[in-house]
Amino acid sequence: MIAYLSKRIAVWALLVFVATNLTYFLANAMLDPRSNYAARRPPLPEPLVDATLNSYNLNDKTPILERWWTWLSGVLFHWDWGKTPLGLSVNEQISFRMMSSVQLLAAATIISTLLGIAVGVYTALRQYKLSDRAWQFVSLASINLPVPVLGLGIVLLGITVNQALGNTVVYVSGSESLGISGFWAVAGDRAQHLILPTLTLVIGGYAGLHLLQRSLLLDTINSDYVRTARAKGLTRGQAVRKHALRTAIIPVAVGIAFAIPAVFTGAVLTETIFAWEGMGRYFVSSINTSDINGVVAVAAFGAAATAVGAILADIAVVYLDPRVRVS
């Protein structure tokens, strides 16, 4: 197992390295950091613009291979992902927004996963009954509801609740309030900011897992080994949970593992609706401001998160499927 994981880690590390460097060259070909200075009034002298871009290793007049080596050396030897066209540290921007995205998306991912699997098992055990039909209707509606519409609807719901109670119970924008100090006060404030965007992500994310888990469980619920377990005295629910679910949950576990990149790269639409300063919004703003180093850093972290997800998916399959473990 250790040898297998070592090989997988080595392969994915190589893929992340290649993808990150390829992204650097593509970003340099598509983005123009000089444009951030072109629209200034009065216009800046060109020598001053060149000197500024040189200090950030973003001058398009410098050969691309020279810029690439300077950037790569900084990353490999100092873990320095460079500067934005305005001189801000990409490391600082990434670290702040990554933690913000993790706080939002980790909770939403856990809740939507547990809810989706639980509802999938519940409806599979009640196939074609009223509860099954009702949950399918709700889940299908959730899948087909656009995120902006869902998010704005939840914003209106939050405003209505605040007005009805005469107090700010939930916040509809931002990730934190200014001037809050103390552990419990900060934790409570963050929770108030998290409720609505988390609810948006859960409603939009659980439905796919519900329908997938229900379909997979129905394929295994009448298998020979499940009937054998029932013949030995287990109830239908016990046989399904102890035997059928273990097989049916494997594809779901793999899908959840590959959802990890979303935790680190953010949810662009949800973050935009709720003014949440996460990785998704930063990636979009980096493209809009021709922030080459910022775009490459987000792409690199996304690739690394994908690698982690793939390795966790392999581990999940080995743990859940004895046939793979034996082989």
C-alpha positions in Angstrom: 0.0 0.0 0.0 2.8 2.4 0.9 4.7 1.6 -2.3 1.5 2.1 -4.3 0.7 5.5 -2.7 4.3 6.6 -3.2 4.1 5.9 -6.9 0.8 7.8 -7.1 2.1 10.8 -5.2 5.2 10.9 -7.5 3.1 10.8 -10.6 0.7 13.5 -9.4 3.6 15.7 -8.2 5.0 15.6 -11.7 1.6 16.3 -13.3 1.1 19.3 -10.9 4.6 20.7 -11.8 4.0 20.4 -15.5 0.5 21.9 -15.3 1.6 24.8 -13.2 4.5 25.7 -15.5 2.3 25.3 -18.6 -0.2 27.7 -16.9 2.6 30.2 -16.3 3.4 30.3 -20.0 -0.3 30.5 -21.1 -0.9 33.3 -18.6 2.0 35.3 -19.9 0.7 34.8 -23.4 -2.9 35.9 -22.6 -2.6 38.5 -19.9 -1.0 42.0 -20.0 0.1 43.4 -16.6 1.1 46.6 -18.4 -2.6 47.4 -19.0 -3.0 48.3 -15.3 -0.8 51.4 -15.8 -2.0 52.3 -19.3 -5.3 53.9 -18.2 -3.8 56.1 -15.5 -4.3 59.8 -15.8 -2.0 61.5 -16.0 -0.1 58.7 -17.8 3.0 57.3 -16.2 6.3 57.6 -18.0 7.2 54.4 -19.8 10.6 54.0 -18.1 8.8 54.2 -14.7 6.3 51.5 -15.8 9.1 49.3 -17.0 11.0 49.7 -13.8 7.9 48.9 -11.7 7.1 45.8 -13.8 10.8 44.7 -13.6 10.6 44.8 -9.8 7.6 42.5 -9.9 9.1 40.2 -12.7 6.2 41.1 -14.9 7.8 43.2 -17.7 6.8 41.8 -21.1 10.0 43.2 -22.5 12.1 40.8 -20.5 12.5 37.4 -22.3 9.9 34.9 -21.1 12.4 32.2 -20.2 14.2 34.7 -18.0 11.0 35.6 -16.2 10.0 32.0 -15.9 13.3 31.0 -14.3 13.1 33.9 -11.8 9.5 33.0 -10.9 10.3 29.2 -10.6 13.4 29.9 -8.5 11.4 32.0 -6.1 8.7 29.3 -5.8 11.1 26.3 -5.4 13.7 27.9 -3.1 11.6 30.5 -1.1 8.0 29.5 -1.7 7.5 33.0 -3.0 4.7 33.1 -5.7 5.6 36.6 -6.7 3.8 40.0 -6.7 0.6 41.3 -8.3 0.9 44.1 -10.8 0.1 46.5 -8.0 2.9 45.2 -5.8 0.9 43.0 -3.4 2.2 39.7 -2.2 0.5 36.8 -3.9 1.3 34.6 -0.9 -0.6 36.9 1.4 -3.6 37.1 -0.9 -3.7 33.4 -1.4 -3.4 32.5 2.3 -6.1 34.8 3.4 -8.6 33.8 0.7 -7.8 30.1 1.0 -8.7 30.0 4.6 -11.8 32.0 3.8 -12.9 29.5 1.2 -12.1 26.5 3.4 -14.2 27.9 6.2 -17.2 28.3 3.8 -16.8 25.2 1.6 -15.6 22.7 4.1 -18.7 23.0 6.2 -21.0 23.0 3.1 -19.2 20.0 1.6 -19.6 17.9 4.9 -23.2 18.8 5.4 -24.2 18.3 1.8 -22.4 14.9 1.7 -24.0 13.6 4.9 -27.4 14.9 3.8 -27.1 13.5 0.2 -26.1 10.0 1.3 -28.7 9.9 4.1 -31.5 11.0 1.8 -30.3 8.6 -0.9 -30.4 5.6 1.5 -33.8 6.7 2.9 -35.4 7.0 -0.5 -33.9 3.8 -1.8 -35.5 1.9 1.1 -38.8 3.5 0.2 -38.7 3.2 -3.6 -41.8 4.7 -5.3 -43.4 5.7 -2.1 -44.7 9.2 -1.4 -41.5 10.2 0.5 -39.3 8.9 -2.3 -41.3 10.9 -4.9 -41.3 14.0 -2.8 -37.5 13.9 -2.2 -36.9 13.3 -5.9 -39.0 16.3 -6.8 -37.1 18.5 -4.3 -33.7 17.3 -5.5 -34.5 17.7 -9.2 -35.7 21.2 -8.5 -32.5 22.0 -6.6 -30.3 20.7 -9.4 -32.1 22.7 -12.0 -32.2 25.9 -10.0 -29.4 28.3 -11.1 -27.0 29.3 -8.3 -27.6 33.1 -8.8 -31.4 32.6 -8.5 -31.0 30.3 -5.4 -28.5 32.7 -3.8 -30.5 35.8 -4.3 -33.6 34.0 -3.0 -31.7 33.0 0.2 -30.5 36.6 0.5 -34.1 37.8 0.4 -35.0 35.2 3.0 -32.2 36.4 5.3 -33.4 40.0 5.0 -36.9 38.9 5.7 -35.9 37.0 8.8 -33.8 39.9 10.1 -36.7 42.3 9.6 -39.2 40.0 11.2 -37.1 39.5 14.3 -36.0 43.2 14.4 -32.3 42.2 14.8 -29.5 41.0 12.5 -29.5 37.3 13.0 -27.7 36.5 9.7 -25.6 38.6 7.5 -26.2 38.7 3.8 -22.7 39.9 2.6 -19.1 39.7 3.7 -17.2 37.2 5.7 -16.7 39.1 8.9 -17.6 42.3 10.7 -15.2 45.0 11.6 -14.3 45.8 15.2 -15.1 42.3 16.6 -12.7 41.0 19.3 -12.7 38.0 21.6 -12.8 34.3 20.6 -16.5 33.7 21.1 -17.5 37.0 19.7 -15.5 36.4 16.5 -16.8 32.8 16.2 -20.4 33.9 16.6 -19.9 36.7 14.0 -18.3 34.3 11.5 -21.2 31.8 12.0 -23.7 34.6 11.3 -21.9 35.3 8.0 -21.6 31.6 7.1 -25.2 30.6 7.5 -26.6 31.9 4.2 -23.8 31.1 1.8 -23.5 27.6 3.4 -27.2 27.0 3.0 -26.9 28.0 -0.7 -24.1 25.5 -1.3 -25.8 22.7 0.6 -29.1 23.1 -1.3 -27.2 23.2 -4.6 -24.8 20.3 -3.7 -26.7 17.6 -1.8 -29.2 16.8 -4.6 -26.7 15.2 -7.0 -25.4 13.0 -4.2 -28.9 12.0 -3.2 -29.9 10.9 -6.7 -26.6 9.1 -7.3 -26.6 7.3 -4.0 -30.3 6.3 -4.5 -29.6 4.9 -8.0 -26.4 3.0 -7.0 -28.1 1.5 -3.9 -31.1 0.3 -5.9 -28.7 -1.6 -8.2 -27.3 -3.5 -5.2 -30.2 -3.8 -2.9 -31.5 -7.0 -4.4 -28.1 -8.6 -4.9 -27.4 -12.2 -3.8 -25.2 -11.3 -0.9 -27.9 -8.9 0.5 -30.5 -11.7 0.2 -28.1 -14.0 2.0 -27.6 -11.5 4.8 -31.4 -11.3 5.2 -31.7 -15.0 5.2 -29.3 -15.1 8.1 -31.7 -13.0 10.2 -30.8 -9.4 9.4 -33.7 -7.0 8.7 -33.9 -5.3 5.4 -32.5 -2.1 6.7 -29.6 -3.8 8.5 -28.7 -5.8 5.4 -28.7 -2.7 3.2 -26.6 -0.6 5.6 -24.1 -3.3 6.4 -23.7 -4.8 3.0 -25.4 -3.1 0.1 -24.4 0.4 1.1 -20.7 -0.5 1.4 -20.6 -1.4 -2.3 -22.9 1.4 -3.5 -21.1 4.1 -1.7 -17.8 3.6 -3.5 -18.5 5.8 -6.5 -20.0 8.4 -4.2 -16.8 8.4 -2.1 -14.7 8.8 -5.2 -16.8 11.8 -6.3 -16.6 13.4 -2.9 -12.8 13.0 -2.9 -12.6 14.8 -6.3 -14.8 17.6 -4.9 -11.8 18.6 -2.7 -10.4 21.1 -5.3 -13.6 23.1 -5.0 -12.9 23.6 -1.3 -9.6 25.3 -2.1 -10.5 27.1 -5.4 -13.8 28.4 -4.2 -17.3 28.8 -5.5 -17.2 31.8 -7.8 -21.0 32.6 -8.0 -21.8 32.0 -4.4 -18.8 34.1 -3.2 -19.8 36.9 -5.6 -23.4 36.9 -4.4 -22.5 37.1 -0.7 -19.3 39.3 -1.2 -17.2 36.5 0.3 -13.5 37.1 -0.3 -12.5 33.5 -1.3 -10.4 31.9 -3.8 -13.1 31.9 -6.5 -13.5 35.7 -6.5 -9.7 36.1 -6.3 -9.2 34.0 -9.4 -11.7 36.1 -11.4 -10.2 39.4 -10.2 -6.7 38.1 -11.0 -7.8 37.5 -14.6 -9.5 40.9 -14.8 -6.4 42.7 -13.5 -3.9 40.6 -15.6 -2.4 39.3 -12.4 -0.2 36.5 -13.9 1.3 35.3 -10.7 -2.1 35.3 -8.9 -3.7 33.2 -11.7 -0.8 30.7 -11.7 -0.9 30.4 -7.9 -4.6 29.6 -7.9 -4.2 27.1 -10.8 -1.3 25.5 -8.9 -3.3 25.1 -5.7 -6.2 23.8 -7.7 -4.0 21.2 -9.4 -2.5 20.2 -6.0 -6.0 19.8 -4.5 -7.0 17.7 -7.4 -4.0 15.4 -6.8 -4.9 15.1 -3.1 -8.5 14.3 -4.1 -7.3 11.6 -6.5 -5.1 10.0 -3.9 -7.9 10.1 -1.3 -10.2 8.5 -3.9 -7.7 5.6 -4.3 -7.5 5.2 -0.6 -11.3 5.2 -0.3 -11.7 2.5 -2.9 -9.1 0.3 -1.3 -10.8 0.7 2.1 -14.3 0.1 0.9 -13.7 -2.6 -1.7 -12.0 -5.8 -0.3 -11.4 -7.1 -3.9 -9.1 -4.1 -4.6 -7.4 -4.5 -1.3 -6.6 -8.1 -2.0 -5.3 -7.3 -5.5 
